Each structure stands twice: as C-alpha cells, then as structure tokens.
C-alpha cells in the first residue's frame, strides 16, 4: 500500500512539475514573441518605404532572420513538440534561390572576421519554385552552415544544391554543406545526431551551443521523408548532406528566373553541371539587390469596405496591424482594452474582430465571452480571431473551445492577415486588386523609350519598380561615354583582360535596364575575350572577330545616349506632386522662358523652366521636354527658342 502511495505521489509531483513547465513555457513564449512581433512587423512595413534596393534588402534580411529566429525559438520553447514528436510540417510554395540566399546571409554574420569564402554551388536545371516547408529547410541550413562557420577558421564553406534523382529514384533536393574546418573524429560520428550531445567538448567550450541543433535537424528531415548523413576527416573538413523529397511547381528553372545572376556565374571546375554563386562577390552585389528585394505590399485582392476591429493593449502591435491591413485597403477601428472593444461593438457591426489574448483587467477570452452573451438574443455572430504570442501546443484548441473562430500567432505577417481575410470575409467585400501591374507603375508623363531598344516591362520585373529602374537607367546613361571610351582604349592596346572585364560589366548592366540586344552583343564579346586569353594559336582570327564585332557594339552602346534622353530629363517627382496649371498660366511660363532665352539670361531661364517642370503638362509639351531640358542644361539659348 505504501508503495502504491509513493508511486501515486511521484506521479502527482511529475504532473505538477510538467504543468509548471508548461506554464513557464507559455509565459516565456509570450514574453519573447511580443518584441519579436515588433521586429518582424515593423520590418515588413519598412519594406514598403521608398528606399534603394540595397537598403531594402538589409531590412528584408532583418525580417527574414527574425522569422528564422522565431521558428528556432518555437522549437526550443515548445519542448512538448520535441518530446512528443508533434512538430508540424507545413508545405507552401517557395523560391529556392531566395531561401538559400537568406540562410547563407544569416550564417555569413559568423564569418565576418574570418578568411572564409561562402559559396553557393547550384544545379541551374533545378526548378525556380518548389513546394515544401521552406521555413524548416531554412532552419536546417542555418544550423548546418552555422556549425560550419563556427568550426572553420580559413578556406571555404560551400552550400551545394543538386537534383535528388542523382542519388535516389525520386524527385527532390540534395543539400550539401561542405567546409574546410577542423573535422570530426571517427569515434565521435556515431553520437553526432543525439540530443544535447556535443563532440569534442574542449573545442565546443569556446564555440557555444546547446547540442540540440543536429538532433532537431535530423527529426525535421525525417518528418519531411528525407535522410541526413555526414562525411568527415579530422583536421581537414566535413560534409553534411541531407536529401528531401520536394515537388517542383514552376516551369522555369532557377537559371531562367535569375538569368542575369547565372550569366555572371562561373562553371564549377570539378562539377561541370553546377554553377558557382559566391555570396559576397556575386549574390550580394548591389546590381542584383533588386532581385532579392521582396515586395510584400502587393496582394491580389483588397477589401476597403470591410469593417475591421483590432483589439490590443500594446501600441506597437496596433501600429503593425494598421500598417499591414492598409495593404488590403483597410483602415481598421482600434481598441486598447476589452472594455473599449465592447463599447465599439455596441456602435459598429464589425465584419471581423482581431482580439489580443493577454490584456490587463479583462483579457481576450473574457471580452469574447461578454460579446457572445450580448449576441445570445440576436441572430448576430461576430467573427472573432484570437491574436496571441502564446503559441505552445494546445493554444489554438484552447481559443477555439472558448468561442474564437480562428487563431493567428504573433508575430503577425501580411500573409497571415491575407489568409484570414480571404477565409472569413463575405465574398462581396473582396475586390480584385490589379494595382500592382507593371504598366500602371510607369508615370503617364514619362516618354517610354523605343521598345526595340529598351524592353521596359521586363526591366521593371527585374528592378522591382519604375523608381528603381529610373535610377539604374540614369546611372547607365551617365557612364556611356566613359565606359565606351574605356572599351575602345583597351581594344586599341590589345589589353584583352581589362577589355573582357568591361564588356562583362556591360552585359549585366544593359540587361538590367532592358537593353537586351546590347547585352547579347556584350555577352558574345565577353566569350571571345575569355577565349583569346587562353589561346596559343588562332589568335589572329579571334582578334579580327573581336575588332569587327566591337565596332557594332560601340555604335549601339553610344546610341543609347539618344535612346535614354527621356530618362535624363525626367523628374522623379510624380505627377501627383506637380501643380495643375491653366492654359493661360502655361502660356505665361513658356513666354517667360522665351523672353529670358532671347536675352541670354540663364538665371531667369532656369527659374522659369523649373516652373514648367513642376507643372502637369499637355502631351505636346511633354514630348519636347527631354530636348528642352538638354538645351537648358547646355545653355543653348537658340535651341530653347527653336523648340518653343
């Protein structure tokens, strides 16, 4: 009997300890998620700022790292998932190169003070988009590359991605993380993937870590139907690899989706089927920043007529929610307490209510209970979605049992609001949103260059926006004279090394602004330039081809000074910022320019011309603005008078 009582006592103590652990984890989850909500939410809103792509890319990486950190925190905090094996795998479509790029940049932070190159080697025939749990794959990659960075002092780290069917008879991806680090002793390999085990504790003491990363990675890979392994030689380096089945969902290959990057990449010396994409010297180049500068503000629907209430006692959370909902054309009502929410619900019949869980005085569950009590004698049933930073196991079930219609975990992202709005709002409140179409982003007053010379629609896809394209095109235009003269100079000196460098750069920059023919000519000459440097015979033949083809390239290149005339003169201020003027006022401005020009008065000419530039102009005046702007810039008074 005493034995049974002891067992019962031990059981009760264990259950109480487990309950305390769960409460601690729930509180910790909430405490950590609340500031994470601000970091992720505010960085998502910052991506919509009108800033250059390189800065936007830095913000996107902060957001991406925040999301990655949040997912790691989820696993560490929620031990019940790890212990019970209830980790969720949530498939979604994802961009392969973007996902790998993000993971590599997170790991790169650990390499800042080390002489270590981080290189992505990738099979260009891989699909651009796959379906799978990219957050989990990213987490595994960050862990493996982070470990490699931790134990590699010099040399390189390679992230290699290949077709799985080269190793197994199924569709998917093979990831390898190869380093020139300290390696692992053969006797330690068998313990490598055990939880809380760290091999070579003497080294690990200075490196840090819990010893959970590889164990969690192995479980995640197994849950995705894959497998993980390692090859290592002590004091020489290691290769961790994992195979996972993934479904291709894109007709485009990654080399087609990111053509300008792969054009600039080199072929792997040992594996000719792979391309080398060095992170620092290629992928993180400013000219490619726009390719990774994700646009989070474009959605395919809006719901401006929807009446939405946000209930949260935290002002930052309210601000984040307002900014994210604005993307859907929604200006939500806000309440900073349960009592304020009840007052608002008395006055307004909301289509959707987002309710924070933990609020002082009256929490979200109690507030909802009072809302439901008031609805008992009516046909009304408010759709209420719980917003909570408490996302441990069982949280969603608890909210549903307490009358909530759905649950969204903080930090909330734009896509989370998008999913719930689409799911719960009446169809008559949802409108198609085509405002993100490229042609609509080109200002009406801009004189689009000849489409045979500039493929502006394709260029806008690559640069992300008209503003970004315009800045790039202006830079390209400003360098035409200098760069064409350099190409000519190197050609005359037969300095084919520097000649090839210049035409290589032209190939990329021309492609980015949409000058496809020029880019192709430069690409052909780059190949010839590389060829002549490696030849010992037939040099005269190749040299003759370079001379002939370069003449055509330079003629075409210099012709872009005329093609890009509209770019030089275009004022980046949108027409919304320009002043509407009457016909009489417009005539008055033009007369003042003519009078000033006839007197050779530069100051008065420029002042009157600036008034013209800041006015909304009719089509016939818009057409001559590029020439007029150039004439003012060149102080050519005769040309100004002739044009007007």
DRENDRENKOL-571423 format. One record per residue (C-alpha): residue in three letters; x, y, z. Coordinates in steps of 0.5 Angstrom, whole numbers, plus 500, padded with zeros to 3 digits. Each point is the difference from the previous one (the first is absolute). Example, Ala and Ser with C-alpha at 12.3 -4.5 7.8 and 13.67 -1.06 7.14 Angstrom:
BEGIN
ALA525491516 SER502507498 
//
This chain:
BEGIN
UNK500500500 UNK506505502 UNK503498493 UNK494502496 UNK499506504 UNK507502499 UNK499499492 UNK494504501 UNK504506503 UNK505499495 UNK495500494 UNK497506503 UNK506504501 UNK502499493 UNK494502497 UNK500506505 UNK507501497 UNK498499493 UNK494505501 UNK505506503 UNK505498494 UNK494501495 UNK498507504 UNK507502499 UNK501499493 UNK493503499 UNK503507503 UNK507499497 UNK496499493 UNK496507501 UNK506504503 UNK504498494 UNK495501495 UNK498507502 UNK506503498 UNK501495494 UNK493503498 UNK503507499 UNK507498497 UNK496496494 UNK494504500 UNK504507499 UNK505497495 UNK494497496 UNK497507500 UNK507503499 UNK501496493 UNK495505497 UNK504506501 UNK503504494 UNK507498501 UNK505497496 UNK500492499 UNK507499504 UNK497503506 UNK493497499 UNK504493499 UNK503501507 UNK493502503 UNK498493497 UNK505496503 UNK499503507 UNK493498499 UNK502493497 UNK505499506 UNK494502504 UNK496495497 UNK505494501 UNK502502507 UNK492500502 UNK500493497 UNK506498503 UNK497503507 UNK494496499 UNK504493500 UNK504502506 UNK494503504 UNK495494498 UNK503494503 UNK494497500 UNK500499492 UNK507498500 UNK499494506 UNK493498496 UNK503501493 UNK494504498 UNK504505496 UNK495503494 UNK503500493 UNK496505496 UNK501500493 UNK500506496 UNK503502493 UNK507504501 UNK505503496 UNK506495500 UNK506505499 UNK497505504 UNK499495506 UNK507498499 UNK503507500 UNK496502506 UNK503494504 UNK507502497 UNK500507502 UNK497498507 UNK506496501 UNK505505497 UNK500504506 UNK504495504 UNK505500494 UNK501508501 UNK507500503 UNK503493496 UNK503499494 UNK495495498 UNK496501493 UNK493498500 UNK498497493 UNK493497497 UNK501495495 UNK494498497 UNK497496494 UNK497505495 UNK495495498 UNK496500507 UNK493503500 UNK500507502 UNK494498505 UNK499494504 UNK494498505 UNK502498507 UNK502503507 UNK505505498 UNK500503507 UNK502493502 UNK505499495 UNK503507501 UNK500499508 UNK504493498 UNK505504495 UNK501506505 UNK502494505 UNK505497496 UNK503506497 UNK500503507 UNK504494502 UNK505500494 UNK501507501 UNK501499508 UNK506495499 UNK503503493 UNK506505501 UNK502500493 UNK499497493 UNK492500498 UNK493498501 UNK496497494 UNK493499500 UNK498496494 UNK493498498 UNK499495495 UNK495495497 UNK498495505 UNK499495494 UNK507500499 UNK500496507 UNK493497501 UNK495498495 UNK495506502 UNK499507499 UNK503505505 UNK506503502 UNK507498503 UNK503505504 UNK508500502 UNK503505505 UNK508499499 UNK505503504 UNK508500501 UNK499500507 UNK503496506 UNK496494498 UNK497495505 UNK504493503 UNK497494497 UNK499498507 UNK495506501 UNK496499494 UNK495495503 UNK498505505 UNK499506496 UNK493500499 UNK498498507 UNK496506504 UNK505504505 UNK506497497 UNK506504498 UNK506496498 UNK507503502 UNK498504506 UNK507503500 UNK498504493 UNK493501502 UNK501503506 UNK503506496 UNK494500495 UNK494499504 UNK493497498 UNK495495503 UNK502494496 UNK492500498 UNK501502493 UNK502494497 UNK495496503 UNK495504498 UNK502501493 UNK500492500 UNK493500502 UNK497505496 UNK504497494 UNK497493502 UNK493503500 UNK501503493 UNK501493498 UNK507501499 UNK507498503 UNK506503502 UNK508498501 UNK507502501 UNK507499497 UNK506503504 UNK507500500 UNK503502507 UNK504507499 UNK498500492 UNK493502500 UNK493497500 UNK494499495 UNK493500503 UNK495498495 UNK492499500 UNK495497495 UNK493502500 UNK494499495 UNK497507497 UNK495501495 UNK502505494 UNK495505499 UNK503504495 UNK501499492 UNK506505501 UNK507497502 UNK504505505 UNK505502495 UNK494502496 UNK497504506 UNK506503502 UNK503500493 UNK505506501 UNK503497506 UNK501494497 UNK503503493 UNK505504505 UNK502493504 UNK505495498 UNK500493499 UNK503495505 UNK506498499 UNK499493503 UNK493499498 UNK498503493 UNK493499502 UNK500505505 UNK501508500 UNK504504506 UNK496505503 UNK505504505 UNK496503505 UNK504506501 UNK503502493 UNK493498496 UNK494499504 UNK501506505 UNK502504494 UNK496507500 UNK498499493 UNK496493502 UNK497503506 UNK493501497 UNK499493498 UNK500498508 UNK497507502 UNK493496501 UNK494504499 UNK495499506 UNK495505498 UNK497497494 UNK494496501 UNK495497495 UNK494503504 UNK497506504 UNK494501505 UNK500507501 UNK492500502 UNK502494506 UNK499503507 UNK505497504 UNK502501507 UNK507499503 UNK500499508 UNK507500503 UNK503504506 UNK506500497 UNK501507496 UNK506497495 UNK495494499 UNK495504498 UNK504504495 UNK503494497 UNK493497499 UNK497507497 UNK506500495 UNK499493498 UNK493501499 UNK501506496 UNK503496494 UNK493497500 UNK497507499 UNK497499507 UNK500506506 UNK498496506 UNK497502506 UNK504499506 UNK499499508 UNK505500505 UNK497496505 UNK494494501 UNK495506502 UNK502504495 UNK498495495 UNK494498503 UNK498508499 UNK502500493 UNK496493498 UNK494504503 UNK500505495 UNK503496494 UNK498494497 UNK507497498 UNK502495495 UNK506498503 UNK503501507 UNK507498502 UNK501499507 UNK506500504 UNK500495506 UNK504503505 UNK498506502 UNK499504507 UNK494500504 UNK496496495 UNK503495495 UNK498498494 UNK497494502 UNK495504505 UNK499505495 UNK498495495 UNK495497505 UNK497506501 UNK499501493 UNK497493499 UNK495502506 UNK497506496 UNK499496494 UNK496495503 UNK493503499 UNK502502493 UNK502497493 UNK507503500 UNK506496501 UNK506504500 UNK507497496 UNK505501506 UNK507498498 UNK505499506 UNK507503500 UNK505497504 UNK507500502 UNK499493503 UNK500495495 UNK502494504 UNK497493499 UNK492501501 UNK500507500 UNK495500494 UNK496495503 UNK499504506 UNK498506496 UNK495496496 UNK497497506 UNK499507503 UNK496502494 UNK505503495 UNK499499493 UNK507499498 UNK507502503 UNK506503497 UNK507500503 UNK504506502 UNK505503496 UNK494501495 UNK502501493 UNK497503494 UNK498493497 UNK497498507 UNK495505499 UNK499499493 UNK498493501 UNK495501506 UNK497506496 UNK499495494 UNK498495504 UNK495504505 UNK497506496 UNK494499495 UNK502500493 UNK496506499 UNK505504504 UNK506497496 UNK502504494 UNK506498495 UNK506505500 UNK504501494 UNK503506502 UNK507496500 UNK500499493 UNK507503497 UNK497505495 UNK496503505 UNK506502504 UNK503504494 UNK498507500 UNK495503495 UNK505506498 UNK506495499 UNK502499493 UNK502493500 UNK506498495 UNK499496494 UNK498493502 UNK505498494 UNK506503504 UNK497499508 UNK495494502 UNK498505506 UNK495494502 UNK505495501 UNK505505503 UNK494502505 UNK500493502 UNK507500502 UNK501506503 UNK493500504 UNK497507499 UNK501506495 UNK504504505 UNK505494501 UNK500500492 UNK501507499 UNK506501505 UNK503494497 UNK499503493 UNK502506502 UNK507497502 UNK501496494 UNK499506496 UNK505505504 UNK505494498 UNK499499493 UNK506505498 UNK505498505 UNK499492499 UNK499500493 UNK507504499 UNK503495505 UNK498494496 UNK503504494 UNK506501503 UNK501493503 UNK499498493 UNK505504497 UNK505498505 UNK498492499 UNK499500507 UNK495495500 UNK500498507 UNK497507502 UNK496500494 UNK496494502 UNK499503507 UNK497506497 UNK495496495 UNK499495505 UNK497506504 UNK496503494 UNK497493499 UNK497500507 UNK498508501 UNK497500493 UNK496494501 UNK497503507 UNK498507496 UNK496496495 UNK506501494 UNK499492498 UNK504501493 UNK506504503 UNK500495506 UNK500494495 UNK506503496 UNK504501506 UNK499493502 UNK503498494 UNK506504500 UNK501498507 UNK500493498 UNK505502494 UNK504504505 UNK501494505 UNK502495494 UNK505505498 UNK504500506 UNK500492501 UNK502499492 UNK507499498 UNK498499493 UNK495503495 UNK501507504 UNK499504493 UNK494497499 UNK496501506 UNK504507501 UNK497502493 UNK493498502 UNK500504507 UNK502506496 UNK494499495 UNK495499505 UNK503505505 UNK498506495 UNK493497499 UNK500500508 UNK503507501 UNK495503495 UNK494497503 UNK502502507 UNK501507498 UNK494501497 UNK496499507 UNK502507502 UNK495502495 UNK495494502 UNK501502507 UNK498507499 UNK494500504 UNK503497506 UNK505505500 UNK495506501 UNK494496503 UNK499503507 UNK499494505 UNK494504504 UNK494497498 UNK494504496 UNK496500507 UNK506504503 UNK499505494 UNK496506499 UNK494500495 UNK500507497 UNK495503495 UNK501501493 UNK502508501 UNK505498505 UNK503495496 UNK501505494 UNK503505505 UNK505496503 UNK502498493 UNK500507498 UNK505502506 UNK505494497 UNK500503493 UNK501507503 UNK506498504 UNK503496495 UNK499506495 UNK504504505 UNK505494501 UNK498501508 UNK502493503 UNK497501507 UNK493502497 UNK500495495 UNK502494505 UNK495503505 UNK494500495 UNK502493497 UNK500498508 UNK492502500 UNK499497493 UNK503493503 UNK496500506 UNK493501496 UNK496495498 UNK501501492 UNK496498494 UNK502495495 UNK503504495 UNK505504505 UNK502493504 UNK502498493 UNK505505500 UNK502500507 UNK507496499 UNK502504495 UNK499507503 UNK503497507 UNK506498496 UNK500507497 UNK500504506 UNK505495503 UNK505502494 UNK498508501 UNK498499492 UNK495506500 UNK499500492 UNK498492501 UNK495502506 UNK497506496 UNK499495494 UNK497495504 UNK495505503 
//
